[in-house]
Amino acid sequence: MKALCQPPPLWPNFPAGAVRAYTLHGRADGYVLSVQHGLHEAVLTAKRGGARRFARLDTALALLRTLRAAAVEVRLADTAPPARPVAPRPHP
């Protein structure tokens, strides 16, 4: 995925109607926003590089409201904790 700069530099790069979808990917340490535009998908980056991580879902949604996003897909599959080993039950 291509990386994008944090808004305001993010938004002027897209012509009106070019953004097809917004997706919030759940991670163990927060949420990452990806934007689908045209045939490409890009991840929102922080000012100092790396993916911009939102600690809370509310914070990410507040940014999307300012961008006037009509719909957002939230993928929580990556936030699932690793499966714990199950101890065998003692037989009576």
SEPA-408272 format. One record per residue: x, y, z of N, C-alpha, C, O, CB in turn. Coordinates in steps of 0.2 Angstrom, whole numbers, plus 2048, in hexadecimal, padded with zeros to 3 digits. Atoms other than C-alpha are relative to their C-alpha. Glycine has a CB too. Layout:
% residues N
XYZXYZXYZXYZXYZ ...
***
This chain:
% residues 92
8047FA80080080080080480680080A8068037FB800806 7FC7FA8008068117FC7FE8048067F98048097FE8047FA 8017FC7FA80881E80B7FD8077FE80080A7F9806800804 8037F98017FE82E80C80380580680480280B7F98007FF 7FE7FB7FB80383E8167F98018047F48008028038067FD 8057FE7FB7F88438257FC8067FD80080B7FA803802807 8047FA8027EA85082080380680480480580A7F97FF801 8037FF8077EA85D81A8047FE7FA8017FE7F5800808800 7FD8028067F785780E7FD7FA7FC7FD7FA7F68077FF801 8038068037ED84780B7FB8027FC7FA8007F67FD7FC806 8067FE8047DD84F8058018037FA7FD8017F57FC804804 8007FD8077E285A7F78037FC7FB8027FD7F5805806801 7FD8048057EB84C7EE7FA7FC7FD7FC7F97F78057FB804 8058048037DA8447EA7FB8057FD7F88098017FC7FC805 8057FC8037CE84C7DE7F97FE8037F87F98068007FF7F8 8068017FD7BC84D7E37FD7F97FE7FD7F87F77FB8067FF 8038068027B483C7E38057FA7FE8037F57FC7FB8017FA 7FB8058017C48327E18017FB8058037F58048078047FF 8008057FA7C382A7F27FB7FB7FF7F57FD800801803807 8058068017BA8197F07FE7FE8077F87FC8088027FB7FC 8028037FA7BB81380280580280580B8038048007F87FF 7FB8007FA7C38158137FF7FA8047FA7F78057FE807805 8008067FC7C880781E80480180680A8038058037FA7FC 7FC8007FA7CD8068308027F98027FE7F58037FC804806 7FE8077FF7D87F783380280080880680480A8077FF7FC 7FF8017F97D87F28468077FC8018097F77FD7FB7FC803 7F98037FE7EA7EE84D8008008077FB80280B8068057FD 8008017F97EF7E985E8028078048008088098067FC802 7FE7FA7FD7F67FB8617FB8067FE7FD80C7FF8078027FF 8047FB8027E88058597FD7FE7F97FC7F97F78038077FF 8038018067E08088488048047FB8078097FC7F8803800 7FD7FD8067E780C8377FB8017FB7F77FD7F98067FB7FD 8057FE8067DE8158298037FF7FA8088017F87FE808801 7FE8018077DF8108177FB8037FC7F58037FE8027F97FE 8047FD8047D88198098007FD7F98067FC7F68018087FF 8008028077D38127F87FE8057FB7F88087FC7FB7F97FF 8027FB8057D381E7EA8027FD7F98087FB7F8804806801 7FF8038067D28187D88017F98007FD7F58048068047FC 7FE8078007DB8077D68057FF8068087FA8068027FE7FA 7FB8007FB7E780B7E57FD8018077F88038088058067FE 8017FF7F97E780A7F780680280480B8008037FD7F8803 7FA7FD7FC7F18148037FE8018077F98018098018087FD 8018007F87F481581680280780280780A8008047FB803 7FF7FA7FE7F382581F8078008058077FB8097FA803805 7F98007FD8058298268008068057FD80B8058068007FC 7FF7FB7FB80A8338358068057FE8098037F98037FC807 7FB7FB8028158428348077FE80080B8007FC7FF807804 7F98037FF8258398398017F97FD8067F67FE802800807 7FF80780382282A82E7FC7FB8037FA7FB8098077FE7FF 8048057FE81981A8307F98018007F78067FF8037FE808 8078008018078168307FD80480680080380C7FD7F9800 8037FC7FB7FC82283A7FC7FC8047F77F98017FC8067FD 8048057FC7F58188497FB8058047FD8098088047FC804 8057FD7FB7E581E8527FF7FB8067FD7F68057F98017FC 8018047FA7E48188647F97FE8017F77F9803803804806 8078027FF7D18198647FC8017F97FE8057F57FD805805 8048008067C48168577FD8077FF7FC80A7F97FB7FB800 8037F98017BC82785B8048057FD8028097F97FE802807 7FB7FB8037CB8318568007FF7F98008047F58077FF803 8008028077CC8288457F98037FD7FA8057F88017F97FF 8077FE8037B982B8428008088007FC80B7FC7FB7FD804 8017F88007BB83E8478048027FA8028077F7803803807 7FD7FD8067C88408397FC7FE7FA7FC8027F68077FC800 8048018067BD83782D7FA8047FF7F88057FA7FE7F8800 8057FB8017AF8428318028077FD7FE80A7F97FD802807 7FD7FA8037BA85182D8017FF7F88008047F5806802803 7FF8018077BD84981C7F97FE7FD7F97FD7F78057FA7FF 8078018027AA84681A8007F97FD7FD7F97F87FE8067FB 8008078027AC8338187F97FE8017F67FF8078057FC804 80680280079B82C8147FF7F98047FA7F78077FC8007FA 8008077FD79F81A8198087FE80280C8007FE7FD7FB7FB 7F98027FE7AE8128227FF7F88017FB7F6805802804806 8008077FE7B27FF8238057FF80580B8028058027FC7F9 7FB8027FA7BA7F98338017F98007FD7F58017FD803807 7FE8078007C47E98338037FF8068098028088057FF7FA 7FD8027F97C77E28448047FA8008067F88067FA800805 7FD8068007CF7D283F8078008038097FB8068007FD7F9 7F97FF7FD7E07D884380180180780680080A8048057FC 7FF7FE7F97DC7DD8547FE7FA8057FF7FA80B7FB805802 8018067FC7D77CB85A8067FE80480C7FD8017FD7FB7FC 7FA8027FC7E37C68688017F97FE7FD7F57FB7FE800808 7FE8078027ED7B68647FC7FB8057FA7FC80B8077FF801 8038057FD7E47A68698047FD80680A7FC8067FE7FA7FB 7FC8037FA7E87A087B7FF7F87FF7FA7F57FD7FC802806 8008078007ED78E87C7FB7FE8067FA80080B8077FD802 8058037FB7DF7848858037FA8038057F58007F97FE7FC 7FD8067FC7E47798937FB7FA7FF7F57FB800801802807 8058068007DD7678927FC8008067FF80180C8047FA7FE 8048017FA7CF76489E8027F98038037F48007F88007FE 7FF8067FD7D27578AB7FA7FB7FF7F47FD7FF802801808 8068058017C87478A87FE7FD8078027FC80C8037F97FC 8028027F97BD7428B78017F88018007F68077F9801800 
***
